[in-house]
Amino acid sequence: MELWMDLLFGNAIGLLSVVTVVGAIVIVGFIGVMLAIKSKPKHS
């Protein structure tokens, strides 16, 4: 836990790297949800 606190609040580079990783995970999750919604079979 001390490592994460040091990364988050120790310097700007650590915070930027954590924000980048979290942002990438959010974007991949959003694209995955969009693909799942688009690939649903249509009831016609």
C-alpha positions in Angstrom: 0.0 0.0 0.0 2.9 2.3 0.7 4.0 1.8 -2.9 0.7 3.0 -4.2 0.6 6.0 -2.0 4.1 6.9 -3.1 3.0 6.5 -6.8 -0.1 8.5 -6.4 1.1 11.3 -4.2 4.9 11.1 -4.5 5.5 12.8 -7.8 3.7 13.9 -10.9 5.1 11.1 -13.1 3.7 8.3 -10.8 0.3 10.0 -10.8 0.4 10.4 -14.6 1.3 6.7 -15.1 -1.6 5.5 -12.8 -4.0 7.8 -14.6 -2.8 6.5 -17.9 -3.3 2.9 -16.9 -6.8 3.5 -15.4 -7.8 5.5 -18.5 -6.7 2.7 -20.8 -8.7 0.2 -18.8 -11.8 2.4 -18.9 -11.5 2.9 -22.7 -11.1 -0.8 -23.4 -14.1 -1.5 -21.1 -16.2 1.0 -22.9 -15.3 -0.4 -26.4 -16.0 -3.9 -25.1 -19.5 -2.8 -23.9 -20.2 -1.1 -27.2 -19.2 -4.2 -29.1 -21.4 -6.4 -26.9 -24.3 -4.1 -27.4 -23.8 -3.9 -31.2 -23.3 -7.6 -31.7 -26.6 -8.5 -30.0 -28.9 -10.3 -32.4 -31.8 -8.2 -33.6 -35.4 -9.4 -33.0 -37.3 -8.8 -36.2 
